[in-house]
Amino acid sequence: MLTHLYIQNVAVIEKVYIDFDKGLNIFTGETGAGKSVVIDAINAVLGSRTSRDLVRTGEEKAVISAVFDQIPASVRLRLAEYGMEPDEDELLIQREISADGRTGARVCGRPVTVNMLREIGNDLINIHGQHDNQILLSPERHIDILDSFGDLQEVLAEYQEQYHMLHRIEKELTEIREQQAVKEQKLDMLTYQIKEITEAELELGEEEELESEAKALKNATKIVENLSTAYQNLSGGEDFEGAADQVSAASAALSYAAKYHDGLEEVAGRLENLSYELTDIAGEVASFAEEFDCDPARLNAIEERLDLIYRLKHKYGNSIDEILGFLGDAQAELERIETFDARQNELLLDQKRVRERAEGLADQMSRMRRNAADRFVRSVSAELRFLDMPNVRLEVQITAEDFGPKGTDRVEFLISTNPGEPPKPLAKIASGGELSRIMLSIKNTLADKDEIPTLIFDEVDTGVSGKAAQKIGLKLKQVAQNRQILSVTHLAQIAALADTHFLIAKRFSPEKTYTDVRKLDFAGRVHEVARIMSTGEITDLMLQNAEQMIRMGAEKAD
């Protein structure tokens, strides 16, 4: 349960520290004192969506910390999944909201995402606010309430798995049928493209080699002329010696001199090597000139090949590598289209199997819902009688509809508030006070379906008074025997039943407004209950009545 709450710089609250007790914790105060701010702070520390407007004017950030004990097993399991463990059976949760809109959260001192915080918070506290009554006015939400009461979660999860699988199968079948319409055209195009690229027999690096060869052939005359010149300069002619012969003669002379001078041996050796190298180069130049093919037909063939590669690049990619990649994709696409019929037949079998399974689960859920509906009506009706609504008749209307995410049922709660009148939709019949009591009855009916230790009721008494208000208070007191209850109220009948009573009040300075939260002692409780009953001055008689209400409330609780 929630044991401590620290709030700093949240709206009109500058800094408060609240110690909660087990049982029924009641908040009261003047309208606008800031009771909703406390609930907003608890919502925020549990991971609800926040905004920078929550930060107190002029401050850099808001800080909220909450400490819980008696941690439910579901929360411990969730924490273990995140690699965390509470300290000494206490769990610390912190949330910060900056004035620039950024937020941060920590659990057990470790940073967590808001989604993680929300998942943990959902199993720590259940908050019922005034807006929750809108659930009753939305028939599409009624099926969730009935499913929770009837313990349909496991069957529903299995059904939804089949339902979403069926949806994926049918989506793929639709895509295949749409593609069937253009199948032949697509087949012809892919077959042509694959044939055109395959017959070209392209090779990686081929284009560069062809371009290099074409360049040489286009300059054949210049190449031959310069090869001839180079050879003559190296080997000489009839009337002159070439460079190779001259270096050879120089090498012989230098080798002869080296016989008589040791210092010439090294340079003589170098010149001898150069002589051999020049002779080899002359031979290679001669061989290259003899083998060089400057056939014009070869050049034409190369240019035709390069033109083919250019045309294929224009269609299928900027390089041979990209063209071959296109070929691979086209072959895969062709194979996929050619297997359309086989895939379609496979999907049709899967569709039949999954639909049969989904239909079976939907039928099972329908039976479970109809069985749960009778028990739900009996349980809620008993709660309503206790809450001074004995003439209200509740009916759960279940009608068939097409397959949907929650099966084939449409669920709606109908009520009749007067004997003899047929049940009608809640939105057309129930008043605000009746909605509050119906929702409280449903909450109590569902209370045993989870192990959430703390329940918060934010002005659950809206629209009620007198005996009905006292019955609501007694019901809250009854539930608080097994769970911690936090409730905001404007009614003395409910405040008088508190185990722990907090007063939320404003104080003012010339510059700012402050909200304080104070735990009341017995005398403080008497004064506050009398204030709630009064319309002006608090008289001694009002104080006596308030004290009597509080003492009677304690006796009724016992």
C-alpha positions as semicolon CSV with decimal commas, in nm:
position;residue;x (nm);y (nm);z (nm)
1;M;0,000;0,000;0,000
2;L;0,097;0,366;-0,029
3;T;0,274;0,472;0,291
4;H;0,442;0,804;0,208
5;L;0,392;1,071;-0,058
6;Y;0,622;1,370;-0,114
7;I;0,508;1,648;-0,347
8;Q;0,721;1,948;-0,441
9;N;0,634;2,232;-0,679
10;V;0,321;2,071;-0,822
11;A;0,062;2,337;-0,916
12;V;-0,029;2,527;-0,596
13;I;0,161;2,283;-0,373
14;E;0,507;2,409;-0,282
15;K;0,609;2,118;-0,059
16;V;0,404;1,859;0,131
17;Y;0,484;1,524;0,290
18;I;0,192;1,290;0,356
19;D;0,203;0,976;0,572
20;F;-0,082;0,742;0,486
21;D;-0,232;0,470;0,703
22;K;-0,412;0,150;0,619
23;G;-0,790;0,154;0,606
24;L;-0,996;0,452;0,487
25;N;-0,794;0,771;0,421
26;I;-1,020;1,070;0,351
27;F;-0,929;1,408;0,196
28;T;-1,154;1,709;0,248
29;G;-1,119;2,081;0,197
30;E;-1,277;2,387;0,043
31;T;-1,354;2,384;-0,327
32;G;-1,037;2,481;-0,514
33;A;-0,810;2,406;-0,219
34;G;-0,606;2,158;-0,425
35;K;-0,757;1,818;-0,354
36;S;-0,738;1,727;-0,722
37;V;-0,370;1,829;-0,726
38;V;-0,287;1,550;-0,480
39;I;-0,464;1,298;-0,704
40;D;-0,285;1,443;-1,010
41;A;0,047;1,400;-0,831
42;I;-0,030;1,035;-0,750
43;N;-0,134;0,981;-1,111
44;A;0,194;1,134;-1,228
45;V;0,414;0,918;-1,003
46;L;0,231;0,613;-1,138
47;G;0,322;0,699;-1,497
48;S;0,021;0,893;-1,623
49;R;0,072;1,151;-1,894
50;T;0,176;1,491;-1,760
51;S;0,250;1,837;-1,896
52;R;0,472;2,127;-1,803
53;D;0,160;2,304;-1,670
54;L;0,183;2,079;-1,363
55;V;0,503;2,257;-1,255
56;R;0,447;2,536;-1,002
57;T;0,480;2,881;-1,159
58;G;0,833;3,016;-1,137
59;E;0,995;2,681;-1,051
60;E;1,231;2,475;-1,266
61;K;1,079;2,135;-1,197
62;A;0,822;1,939;-0,999
63;V;0,924;1,636;-0,792
64;I;0,697;1,356;-0,667
65;S;0,810;1,057;-0,459
66;A;0,597;0,768;-0,335
67;V;0,687;0,483;-0,101
68;F;0,493;0,156;-0,099
69;D;0,504;-0,148;0,127
70;Q;0,335;-0,490;0,117
71;I;0,438;-0,515;-0,248
72;P;0,206;-0,741;-0,454
73;A;0,356;-1,049;-0,617
74;S;0,266;-0,914;-0,963
75;V;0,475;-0,601;-0,898
76;R;0,768;-0,805;-0,768
77;L;0,754;-1,018;-1,082
78;R;0,748;-0,708;-1,301
79;L;1,042;-0,557;-1,112
80;A;1,237;-0,882;-1,149
81;E;1,182;-0,867;-1,526
82;Y;1,343;-0,521;-1,519
83;G;1,628;-0,643;-1,298
84;M;1,512;-0,455;-0,987
85;E;1,420;-0,554;-0,632
86;P;1,251;-0,348;-0,354
87;D;1,461;-0,257;-0,051
88;E;1,343;-0,428;0,270
89;D;0,988;-0,474;0,142
90;E;0,963;-0,106;0,046
91;L;0,939;0,032;-0,304
92;L;1,043;0,389;-0,387
93;I;0,910;0,553;-0,704
94;Q;1,014;0,903;-0,815
95;R;0,899;1,128;-1,098
96;E;1,032;1,466;-1,209
97;I;0,864;1,705;-1,454
98;S;1,073;1,996;-1,583
99;A;0,930;2,333;-1,677
100;D;1,055;2,274;-2,032
101;G;0,839;1,962;-2,063
102;R;1,103;1,694;-2,005
103;T;1,028;1,418;-1,756
104;G;1,230;1,156;-1,571
105;A;1,135;0,856;-1,359
106;R;1,315;0,625;-1,117
107;V;1,216;0,301;-0,948
108;C;1,440;0,165;-0,671
109;G;1,680;0,444;-0,763
110;R;1,715;0,325;-1,124
111;P;1,600;0,525;-1,427
112;V;1,296;0,377;-1,603
113;T;1,077;0,475;-1,897
114;V;0,729;0,616;-1,842
115;N;0,582;0,299;-1,995
116;M;0,769;0,084;-1,743
117;L;0,652;0,314;-1,463
118;R;0,291;0,285;-1,583
119;E;0,308;-0,096;-1,595
120;I;0,435;-0,107;-1,236
121;G;0,186;0,156;-1,117
122;N;-0,113;-0,027;-1,264
123;D;-0,060;-0,307;-1,010
124;L;-0,002;-0,073;-0,714
125;I;-0,299;0,164;-0,723
126;N;-0,636;0,167;-0,896
127;I;-0,772;0,520;-0,932
128;H;-1,142;0,582;-0,984
129;G;-1,208;0,943;-1,076
130;Q;-1,517;1,128;-1,188
131;H;-1,421;1,067;-1,553
132;D;-1,437;0,691;-1,491
133;N;-1,816;0,720;-1,487
134;Q;-1,786;0,786;-1,861
135;I;-1,693;0,419;-1,898
136;L;-2,050;0,334;-1,806
137;L;-2,177;0,575;-2,072
138;S;-1,964;0,402;-2,339
139;P;-2,123;0,066;-2,427
140;E;-1,805;-0,048;-2,605
141;R;-1,631;-0,052;-2,263
142;H;-1,894;-0,270;-2,095
143;I;-1,752;-0,589;-2,248
144;D;-1,418;-0,522;-2,072
145;I;-1,592;-0,498;-1,735
146;L;-1,783;-0,822;-1,790
147;D;-1,470;-1,002;-1,914
148;S;-1,278;-0,892;-1,605
149;F;-1,555;-1,021;-1,381
150;G;-1,580;-1,351;-1,572
151;D;-1,202;-1,414;-1,578
152;L;-1,191;-1,427;-1,959
153;Q;-0,839;-1,285;-1,987
154;E;-0,666;-1,610;-2,087
155;V;-0,932;-1,718;-2,337
156;L;-0,951;-1,364;-2,477
157;A;-0,572;-1,350;-2,523
158;E;-0,577;-1,683;-2,709
159;Y;-0,869;-1,567;-2,924
160;Q;-0,698;-1,238;-3,008
161;E;-0,386;-1,427;-3,114
162;Q;-0,597;-1,629;-3,358
163;Y;-0,795;-1,322;-3,464
164;H;-0,484;-1,122;-3,552
165;M;-0,335;-1,425;-3,729
166;L;-0,656;-1,456;-3,933
167;H;-0,638;-1,086;-4,015
168;R;-0,279;-1,125;-4,144
169;I;-0,375;-1,428;-4,356
170;E;-0,672;-1,249;-4,509
171;K;-0,461;-0,942;-4,580
172;E;-0,206;-1,154;-4,768
173;L;-0,485;-1,331;-4,959
174;T;-0,624;-0,994;-5,064
175;E;-0,280;-0,884;-5,185
176;I;-0,238;-1,208;-5,385
177;R;-0,581;-1,168;-5,546
178;E;-0,502;-0,809;-5,639
179;Q;-0,171;-0,918;-5,790
180;Q;-0,339;-1,202;-5,980
181;A;-0,508;-0,937;-6,197
182;V;-0,172;-0,821;-6,332
183;K;0,000;-1,157;-6,298
184;E;0,034;-1,238;-6,671
185;Q;0,151;-0,891;-6,758
186;K;0,404;-0,898;-6,478
187;L;0,522;-1,246;-6,579
188;D;0,580;-1,136;-6,940
189;M;0,776;-0,831;-6,831
190;L;0,993;-1,020;-6,580
191;T;1,059;-1,302;-6,830
192;Y;1,172;-1,049;-7,095
193;Q;1,397;-0,862;-6,850
194;I;1,559;-1,180;-6,718
195;K;1,614;-1,311;-7,075
196;E;1,766;-0,982;-7,192
197;I;2,013;-0,959;-6,903
198;T;2,095;-1,332;-6,898
199;E;2,171;-1,347;-7,273
200;A;2,413;-1,055;-7,237
201;E;2,636;-1,280;-7,020
202;L;2,774;-0,981;-6,831
203;E;3,084;-1,017;-6,617
204;L;3,201;-0,792;-6,336
205;G;3,488;-0,565;-6,449
206;E;3,412;-0,636;-6,815
207;E;3,318;-0,282;-6,905
208;E;3,643;-0,133;-6,776
209;E;3,852;-0,388;-6,967
210;L;3,664;-0,323;-7,292
211;E;3,698;0,051;-7,258
212;S;4,073;0,012;-7,205
213;E;4,106;-0,214;-7,511
214;A;3,895;0,022;-7,726
215;K;4,114;0,313;-7,627
216;A;4,423;0,123;-7,742
217;L;4,269;0,020;-8,076
218;K;4,157;0,374;-8,151
219;N;4,518;0,490;-8,107
220;A;4,683;0,191;-8,286
221;T;4,884;0,400;-8,537
222;K;5,036;0,616;-8,267
223;I;5,113;0,309;-8,055
224;V;5,289;0,125;-8,345
225;E;5,490;0,431;-8,445
226;N;5,612;0,493;-8,092
227;L;5,692;0,123;-8,035
228;S;5,909;0,128;-8,348
229;T;6,088;0,443;-8,237
230;A;6,149;0,299;-7,891
231;Y;6,286;-0,026;-8,036
232;Q;6,525;0,153;-8,274
233;N;6,653;0,377;-7,995
234;L;6,720;0,071;-7,783
235;S;6,858;-0,171;-8,047
236;G;6,997;0,066;-8,316
237;G;6,990;0,034;-8,694
238;E;7,217;-0,041;-8,984
239;D;7,417;0,286;-8,952
240;F;7,398;0,350;-8,573
241;E;7,421;0,176;-8,243
242;G;7,127;0,168;-8,006
243;A;7,123;0,248;-7,635
244;A;7,144;-0,119;-7,540
245;D;7,463;-0,175;-7,748
246;Q;7,622;0,145;-7,622
247;V;7,552;0,062;-7,257
248;S;7,683;-0,292;-7,318
249;A;8,011;-0,151;-7,457
250;A;8,040;0,091;-7,167
251;S;7,979;-0,196;-6,924
252;A;8,258;-0,403;-7,083
253;A;8,502;-0,111;-7,061
254;L;8,417;-0,039;-6,700
255;S;8,447;-0,405;-6,607
256;Y;8,795;-0,413;-6,766
257;A;8,902;-0,107;-6,560
258;A;8,764;-0,266;-6,245
259;K;9,017;-0,546;-6,278
260;Y;9,281;-0,297;-6,186
261;H;9,085;-0,072;-5,944
262;D;8,881;-0,223;-5,661
263;G;8,673;0,096;-5,619
264;L;8,507;0,043;-5,963
265;E;8,363;-0,305;-5,896
266;E;8,031;-0,184;-5,749
267;V;7,950;0,069;-6,023
268;A;8,065;-0,177;-6,291
269;G;7,817;-0,431;-6,156
270;R;7,532;-0,180;-6,162
271;L;7,606;-0,084;-6,522
272;E;7,623;-0,452;-6,621
273;N;7,274;-0,508;-6,471
274;L;7,143;-0,202;-6,655
275;S;7,286;-0,342;-6,980
276;Y;7,094;-0,670;-6,928
277;E;6,775;-0,480;-6,836
278;L;6,789;-0,264;-7,151
279;T;6,840;-0,573;-7,365
280;D;6,530;-0,737;-7,201
281;I;6,321;-0,422;-7,247
282;A;6,416;-0,406;-7,616
283;G;6,302;-0,768;-7,655
284;E;5,967;-0,702;-7,482
285;V;5,902;-0,393;-7,697
286;A;5,971;-0,601;-8,008
287;S;5,733;-0,878;-7,888
288;F;5,457;-0,628;-7,802
289;A;5,490;-0,468;-8,149
290;E;5,470;-0,807;-8,322
291;E;5,168;-0,924;-8,117
292;F;4,971;-0,597;-8,116
293;D;4,642;-0,656;-8,302
294;C;4,493;-0,346;-8,456
295;D;4,216;-0,527;-8,643
296;P;3,927;-0,275;-8,712
297;A;3,676;-0,560;-8,681
298;R;3,779;-0,613;-8,317
299;L;3,721;-0,244;-8,245
300;N;3,372;-0,264;-8,397
301;A;3,291;-0,569;-8,184
302;I;3,407;-0,393;-7,867
303;E;3,202;-0,082;-7,946
304;E;2,893;-0,294;-8,008
305;R;2,945;-0,471;-7,676
306;L;2,989;-0,141;-7,492
307;D;2,673;-0,009;-7,656
308;L;2,480;-0,316;-7,531
309;I;2,612;-0,259;-7,178
310;Y;2,511;0,110;-7,200
311;R;2,156;0,020;-7,302
312;L;2,126;-0,233;-7,019
313;K;2,260;0,024;-6,771
314;H;2,001;0,273;-6,892
315;K;1,725;0,020;-6,811
316;Y;1,847;-0,169;-6,506
317;G;2,122;0,014;-6,316
318;N;2,424;0,238;-6,323
319;S;2,677;-0,045;-6,337
320;I;2,709;-0,412;-6,427
321;D;2,698;-0,488;-6,055
322;E;2,360;-0,312;-6,025
323;I;2,230;-0,482;-6,339
324;L;2,317;-0,824;-6,198
325;G;2,149;-0,722;-5,872
326;F;1,835;-0,631;-6,066
327;L;1,853;-0,971;-6,235
328;G;1,860;-1,147;-5,897
329;D;1,559;-0,949;-5,773
330;A;1,366;-1,013;-6,093
331;Q;1,433;-1,388;-6,073
332;A;1,312;-1,393;-5,709
333;E;1,000;-1,195;-5,801
334;L;0,928;-1,428;-6,092
335;E;0,962;-1,728;-5,864
336;R;0,727;-1,570;-5,611
337;I;0,463;-1,493;-5,873
338;E;0,491;-1,840;-6,022
339;T;0,417;-1,981;-5,675
340;F;0,111;-1,757;-5,624
341;D;-0,130;-2,045;-5,670
342;A;0,056;-2,270;-5,428
343;R;0,080;-1,990;-5,169
344;Q;-0,285;-1,903;-5,213
345;N;-0,388;-2,264;-5,157
346;E;-0,167;-2,280;-4,849
347;L;-0,320;-1,959;-4,713
348;L;-0,674;-2,082;-4,778
349;L;-0,603;-2,392;-4,570
350;D;-0,452;-2,177;-4,295
351;Q;-0,750;-1,942;-4,311
352;K;-0,994;-2,231;-4,264
353;R;-0,795;-2,375;-3,974
354;V;-0,745;-2,044;-3,793
355;R;-1,104;-1,932;-3,849
356;E;-1,238;-2,256;-3,705
357;R;-1,014;-2,212;-3,400
358;A;-1,120;-1,847;-3,361
359;E;-1,488;-1,937;-3,399
360;G;-1,451;-2,205;-3,133
361;L;-1,288;-1,960;-2,893
362;A;-1,549;-1,694;-2,973
363;D;-1,827;-1,941;-2,893
364;Q;-1,650;-2,034;-2,570
365;M;-1,624;-1,665;-2,472
366;S;-1,992;-1,612;-2,552
367;R;-2,090;-1,894;-2,318
368;M;-1,858;-1,764;-2,048
369;R;-1,996;-1,413;-2,084
370;R;-2,358;-1,525;-2,058
371;N;-2,275;-1,730;-1,753
372;A;-2,078;-1,441;-1,600
373;A;-2,357;-1,193;-1,684
374;D;-2,604;-1,365;-1,448
375;R;-2,352;-1,370;-1,162
376;F;-2,247;-1,012;-1,239
377;V;-2,607;-0,887;-1,221
378;R;-2,667;-1,062;-0,889
379;S;-2,346;-0,927;-0,737
380;V;-2,388;-0,567;-0,857
381;S;-2,757;-0,566;-0,761
382;A;-2,666;-0,668;-0,406
383;E;-2,417;-0,380;-0,392
384;L;-2,680;-0,138;-0,526
385;R;-2,931;-0,244;-0,265
386;F;-2,674;-0,171;0,003
387;L;-2,615;0,170;-0,156
388;D;-2,984;0,255;-0,122
389;M;-3,078;0,173;-0,482
390;P;-3,310;-0,127;-0,426
391;N;-3,537;-0,048;-0,719
392;V;-3,261;-0,036;-0,978
393;R;-3,276;-0,336;-1,211
394;L;-2,957;-0,412;-1,402
395;E;-2,952;-0,619;-1,718
396;V;-2,656;-0,730;-1,930
397;Q;-2,759;-0,735;-2,294
398;I;-2,542;-0,961;-2,512
399;T;-2,605;-0,956;-2,888
400;A;-2,420;-1,123;-3,173
401;E;-2,205;-0,927;-3,416
402;D;-1,935;-0,995;-3,674
403;F;-1,588;-1,111;-3,582
404;G;-1,398;-0,843;-3,396
405;P;-1,096;-0,809;-3,166
406;K;-1,306;-0,922;-2,868
407;G;-1,510;-1,196;-3,030
408;T;-1,860;-1,197;-3,172
409;D;-2,047;-1,037;-2,882
410;R;-2,169;-0,685;-2,821
411;V;-2,221;-0,619;-2,450
412;E;-2,422;-0,332;-2,304
413;F;-2,546;-0,265;-1,952
414;L;-2,911;-0,161;-1,929
415;I;-3,089;-0,035;-1,618
416;S;-3,436;0,041;-1,499
417;T;-3,456;0,282;-1,204
418;N;-3,828;0,248;-1,144
419;P;-4,040;-0,067;-1,107
420;G;-4,235;-0,156;-1,419
421;E;-4,006;0,032;-1,657
422;P;-3,808;-0,171;-1,910
423;P;-3,427;-0,150;-1,884
424;K;-3,270;0,112;-2,107
425;P;-2,910;0,224;-2,183
426;L;-2,735;0,387;-1,887
427;A;-2,670;0,710;-2,075
428;K;-3,045;0,766;-2,115
429;I;-3,150;0,679;-1,760
430;A;-2,885;0,726;-1,492
431;S;-2,818;1,056;-1,317
432;G;-2,472;1,162;-1,202
433;G;-2,532;1,032;-0,850
434;E;-2,667;0,703;-0,979
435;L;-2,366;0,660;-1,208
436;S;-2,132;0,713;-0,912
437;R;-2,305;0,446;-0,706
438;I;-2,331;0,203;-0,998
439;M;-1,960;0,247;-1,070
440;L;-1,875;0,197;-0,701
441;S;-2,086;-0,120;-0,703
442;I;-1,902;-0,250;-1,008
443;K;-1,564;-0,161;-0,855
444;N;-1,654;-0,354;-0,542
445;T;-1,780;-0,647;-0,748
446;L;-1,446;-0,659;-0,932
447;A;-1,239;-0,603;-0,618
448;D;-1,159;-0,972;-0,571
449;K;-1,036;-1,005;-0,931
450;D;-0,698;-0,849;-0,860
451;E;-0,455;-0,798;-0,574
452;I;-0,408;-0,422;-0,612
453;P;-0,356;-0,305;-0,252
454;T;-0,469;0,059;-0,286
455;L;-0,786;0,204;-0,435
456;I;-0,843;0,577;-0,486
457;F;-1,192;0,724;-0,523
458;D;-1,191;1,086;-0,637
459;E;-1,528;1,238;-0,537
460;V;-1,720;0,914;-0,583
461;D;-2,002;1,086;-0,393
462;T;-2,077;1,331;-0,674
463;G;-2,450;1,390;-0,707
464;V;-2,554;1,206;-0,390
465;S;-2,647;1,313;-0,037
466;G;-2,826;1,203;0,277
467;K;-2,873;0,833;0,336
468;A;-2,719;0,738;-0,001
469;A;-2,404;0,927;0,090
470;Q;-2,379;0,743;0,420
471;K;-2,422;0,409;0,240
472;I;-2,137;0,500;0,004
473;G;-1,923;0,583;0,305
474;L;-2,008;0,254;0,472
475;K;-1,924;0,064;0,154
476;L;-1,587;0,243;0,133
477;K;-1,531;0,158;0,500
478;Q;-1,619;-0,206;0,432
479;V;-1,377;-0,233;0,138
480;A;-1,109;-0,057;0,346
481;Q;-1,104;-0,350;0,589
482;N;-0,905;-0,549;0,332
483;R;-0,747;-0,274;0,122
484;Q;-0,616;0,075;0,162
485;I;-0,869;0,331;0,040
486;L;-0,796;0,696;-0,045
487;S;-1,101;0,907;-0,113
488;V;-1,173;1,273;-0,182
489;T;-1,514;1,380;-0,057
490;H;-1,733;1,684;0,006
491;L;-1,979;1,499;0,228
492;A;-1,978;1,489;0,609
493;Q;-2,135;1,141;0,614
494;I;-1,830;0,996;0,437
495;A;-1,569;1,212;0,613
496;A;-1,704;1,098;0,952
497;L;-1,615;0,737;0,867
498;A;-1,246;0,804;0,802
499;D;-0,974;0,603;0,969
500;T;-0,734;0,882;0,877
501;H;-0,855;1,229;0,782
502;F;-0,648;1,483;0,584
503;L;-0,741;1,849;0,544
504;I;-0,629;2,023;0,226
505;A;-0,628;2,402;0,269
506;K;-0,491;2,709;0,095
507;R;-0,293;2,990;0,249
508;F;-0,187;3,311;0,082
509;S;0,107;3,549;0,079
510;P;0,125;3,877;-0,112
511;E;0,314;3,703;-0,394
512;K;0,194;3,339;-0,402
513;T;-0,071;3,086;-0,309
514;Y;0,019;2,775;-0,111
515;T;-0,166;2,448;-0,047
516;D;-0,101;2,249;0,270
517;V;-0,204;1,893;0,357
518;R;-0,249;1,823;0,728
519;K;-0,346;1,503;0,912
520;L;-0,625;1,588;1,155
521;D;-0,649;1,474;1,514
522;F;-0,988;1,398;1,668
523;A;-1,066;1,762;1,748
524;G;-0,957;1,867;1,401
525;R;-1,183;1,603;1,248
526;V;-1,480;1,725;1,451
527;H;-1,424;2,082;1,335
528;E;-1,380;1,980;0,970
529;V;-1,692;1,761;0,963
530;A;-1,888;2,047;1,121
531;R;-1,750;2,286;0,857
532;I;-1,865;2,056;0,577
533;M;-2,217;2,045;0,726
534;S;-2,238;2,420;0,783
535;T;-2,341;2,690;0,540
536;G;-2,167;2,964;0,732
537;E;-2,085;2,993;1,105
538;I;-1,992;2,669;1,285
539;T;-2,210;2,643;1,594
540;D;-2,167;2,434;1,907
541;L;-2,460;2,221;1,796
542;M;-2,286;2,148;1,467
543;L;-1,972;2,048;1,655
544;Q;-2,175;1,817;1,877
545;N;-2,343;1,661;1,574
546;A;-2,008;1,618;1,402
547;E;-1,856;1,449;1,707
548;Q;-2,155;1,217;1,731
549;M;-2,127;1,126;1,360
550;I;-1,760;1,042;1,399
551;R;-1,819;0,827;1,707
552;M;-2,114;0,650;1,543
553;G;-1,901;0,592;1,233
554;A;-1,634;0,425;1,443
555;E;-1,898;0,202;1,606
556;K;-2,045;0,102;1,268
557;A;-1,702;0,014;1,142
558;D;-1,651;-0,214;1,440
